[in-house]
């Protein structure tokens, strides 16, 4: 809220991660809605010209009827005042980012690319580890979750807790991921729990 008070709708450029929220601006008599750049967190709204409704679950709006089911791009904001809603404003475009990257291709050596990826992942993990409570991670036998678990353990192994989903029908077979996940957790020195489920 302090960020919104300082920057108004431009606040979205200072946020990182997943988000979807609505803020009532008493000074402007306006509702401000925003969702993260990739649209990971859902935010739905319906405006029939008389009533404006918004929710993070589409079912909540569908039950009210009179809903346009068209899609809007991710990374958008909407402002709603007494005169109704304005056109959505797109502050981030994945396709535009790809166009920029293609227009100015990088010429980094493979070792520099590896270092840049390591730095980006490390920075992201540092931000995810900021918490007053333990941080959970889904740990499978795959490379991606193993890398993230290793990065998290390197930052604060006491805070990191892993959970692995085991499928009962694969137990004791080569498709059972719990064995390798447990081995990774042991090597990293992090607490790990296996939750067995039925498909």
C-alpha positions as CSV (number, residue, x, y, z in Angstrom):
1,X,0.0,0.0,0.0
2,X,2.9,2.3,0.7
3,X,4.2,1.6,-2.8
4,X,0.9,2.5,-4.3
5,X,0.7,5.7,-2.2
6,X,4.1,6.7,-3.6
7,X,3.8,5.6,-7.2
8,X,0.1,4.9,-8.0
9,X,-0.5,2.5,-10.9
10,X,3.2,2.7,-11.8
11,X,3.9,0.6,-8.7
12,X,3.7,-2.6,-10.8
13,X,7.1,-1.9,-12.3
14,X,8.7,-2.2,-8.9
15,X,7.1,-5.6,-8.1
16,X,8.5,-9.0,-8.8
17,X,6.9,-12.5,-8.6
18,X,3.3,-13.6,-8.7
19,X,0.5,-11.3,-7.6
20,X,-3.1,-10.3,-8.2
21,X,-4.8,-7.6,-6.2
22,X,-7.3,-4.8,-6.0
23,X,-6.8,-1.5,-4.2
24,X,-9.5,1.0,-3.6
25,X,-8.0,4.5,-4.0
26,X,-10.2,6.8,-1.8
27,X,-8.5,10.0,-3.1
28,X,-9.1,9.2,-6.7
29,X,-12.4,7.3,-6.0
30,X,-11.0,4.6,-8.2
31,X,-10.4,0.8,-8.0
32,X,-7.0,-0.3,-9.2
33,X,-6.6,-4.0,-10.2
34,X,-3.3,-5.6,-11.2
35,X,-1.9,-9.0,-12.0
36,X,1.7,-10.2,-12.4
37,X,3.6,-9.8,-15.7
38,X,3.0,-13.4,-16.7
39,X,-0.5,-13.7,-15.5
40,X,0.4,-16.6,-13.1
41,X,-2.0,-15.4,-10.4
42,X,-5.5,-15.2,-11.8
43,X,-7.6,-12.1,-11.7
44,X,-11.0,-12.1,-13.4
45,X,-13.5,-9.3,-13.8
46,X,-16.9,-8.7,-15.3
47,X,-18.3,-5.3,-16.3
48,X,-21.9,-5.2,-17.7
49,X,-22.0,-1.4,-17.7
50,X,-24.0,-1.2,-14.5
51,X,-22.0,-3.4,-12.1
52,X,-18.3,-4.2,-12.0
53,X,-17.2,-7.4,-10.2
54,X,-13.8,-9.0,-9.8
55,X,-12.4,-12.1,-8.2
56,X,-9.5,-14.5,-8.2
57,X,-11.8,-17.5,-9.0
58,X,-13.7,-17.5,-12.3
59,X,-16.5,-19.5,-10.7
60,X,-17.3,-16.6,-8.4
61,X,-18.0,-14.4,-11.5
62,X,-19.7,-17.1,-13.6
63,X,-22.4,-17.7,-11.0
64,X,-23.4,-14.0,-11.3
65,X,-24.0,-14.4,-15.0
66,X,-23.5,-11.7,-17.7
67,X,-19.8,-12.5,-18.1
68,X,-17.7,-11.9,-21.2
69,X,-15.5,-14.9,-21.5
70,X,-12.9,-13.3,-23.7
71,X,-9.2,-13.3,-22.6
72,X,-7.0,-10.4,-21.8
73,X,-3.2,-10.4,-22.0
74,X,-1.1,-11.0,-18.8
75,X,0.7,-8.2,-17.2
76,X,-2.2,-5.9,-17.2
77,X,-3.8,-3.3,-14.9
78,X,-7.4,-2.0,-14.9
79,X,-8.7,1.2,-13.3
80,X,-12.4,1.5,-12.5
81,X,-14.0,4.8,-11.4
82,X,-17.6,6.1,-11.1
83,X,-17.8,6.4,-14.8
84,X,-17.0,2.7,-15.3
85,X,-13.9,0.7,-16.2
86,X,-11.1,2.0,-18.5
87,X,-9.4,-0.1,-21.1
88,X,-6.9,-2.6,-19.6
89,X,-3.4,-1.2,-19.7
90,X,-0.6,-3.7,-20.5
91,X,2.6,-2.9,-18.7
92,X,4.5,-6.1,-19.7
93,X,4.4,-8.2,-22.9
94,X,6.1,-11.5,-23.3
95,X,6.0,-11.2,-27.1
96,X,7.6,-7.8,-26.9
97,X,10.4,-9.1,-24.7
98,X,11.1,-11.9,-27.3
99,X,11.1,-9.2,-30.0
100,X,13.7,-7.2,-28.1
101,X,15.8,-10.3,-27.5
102,X,15.7,-11.2,-31.2
103,X,16.6,-7.7,-32.2
104,X,19.7,-7.6,-30.0
105,X,21.0,-11.2,-29.8
106,X,23.6,-11.8,-27.1
107,X,27.1,-13.0,-27.9
108,X,28.1,-14.4,-24.6
109,X,30.4,-17.4,-24.3
110,X,28.9,-20.6,-23.0
111,X,30.7,-20.2,-19.6
112,X,29.3,-16.6,-19.3
113,X,25.8,-17.9,-20.1
114,X,26.2,-20.6,-17.4
115,X,27.3,-17.9,-14.9
116,X,24.5,-15.6,-15.8
117,X,21.9,-18.4,-15.4
118,X,23.5,-19.3,-12.0
119,X,23.3,-15.7,-10.9
120,X,19.7,-15.3,-12.0
121,X,18.5,-18.5,-10.3
122,X,20.5,-17.6,-7.1
123,X,18.9,-14.2,-7.0
124,X,15.4,-15.6,-7.5
125,X,16.0,-18.2,-4.8
126,X,17.3,-15.6,-2.3
127,X,14.1,-13.7,-2.7
128,X,12.0,-16.8,-2.3
129,X,13.8,-17.7,0.9
130,X,12.8,-14.4,2.6
131,X,10.3,-15.8,5.2
132,X,9.5,-15.9,8.9
133,X,8.5,-19.6,8.6
134,X,10.0,-22.6,6.8
135,X,10.1,-22.5,3.0
136,X,8.7,-25.5,1.2
137,X,9.8,-26.9,-2.1
138,X,8.4,-29.7,-4.2
139,X,11.3,-32.1,-4.7
140,X,11.1,-34.7,-7.5
141,X,13.9,-36.6,-9.1
142,X,14.1,-34.1,-11.9
143,X,16.9,-31.7,-12.6
144,X,14.9,-28.4,-12.0
145,X,13.7,-29.1,-8.5
146,X,17.1,-30.6,-7.5
147,X,18.9,-27.5,-8.7
148,X,16.4,-25.2,-6.8
149,X,16.7,-27.4,-3.7
150,X,20.6,-27.2,-3.9
151,X,20.4,-23.4,-4.2
152,X,18.0,-23.1,-1.3
153,X,20.0,-25.4,0.9
154,X,23.1,-23.3,0.2
155,X,21.3,-20.2,1.4
156,X,19.6,-21.7,4.5
157,X,19.2,-25.5,4.8
158,X,17.5,-25.2,8.2
159,X,14.7,-23.2,6.7
160,X,14.1,-25.3,3.6
161,X,11.7,-28.2,3.8
162,X,11.1,-30.5,0.9
163,X,8.0,-32.6,0.0
164,X,8.0,-35.4,-2.6
165,X,4.9,-36.9,-4.1
166,X,5.1,-40.6,-4.5
167,X,2.6,-42.6,-6.5
168,X,1.7,-45.9,-4.9
169,X,1.5,-47.7,-8.2
170,X,5.1,-46.8,-9.0
171,X,6.5,-47.8,-5.5
172,X,9.5,-50.1,-5.9
173,X,9.6,-49.6,-9.7
174,X,12.1,-47.6,-11.8
175,X,9.4,-44.9,-12.2
176,X,9.4,-44.3,-8.4
177,X,10.9,-40.7,-8.0
178,X,10.9,-40.9,-4.2
179,X,14.1,-42.8,-4.0
180,X,16.3,-40.4,-5.9
181,X,14.5,-37.4,-4.3
182,X,15.2,-38.8,-0.9
183,X,18.9,-39.3,-1.9
184,X,19.1,-35.7,-3.1
185,X,17.5,-34.4,0.2
186,X,20.0,-36.4,2.2
187,X,23.0,-35.1,0.3
188,X,21.8,-31.5,0.7
189,X,21.0,-32.0,4.4
190,X,17.4,-30.8,4.1
191,X,14.3,-32.2,5.8
192,X,12.1,-34.1,3.3
193,X,8.7,-35.7,3.6
194,X,7.2,-38.1,1.1
195,X,3.4,-38.0,0.6
196,X,2.0,-41.2,-1.0
197,X,-1.0,-40.7,-3.2
198,X,-3.2,-42.7,-5.6
199,X,-3.6,-41.6,-9.2
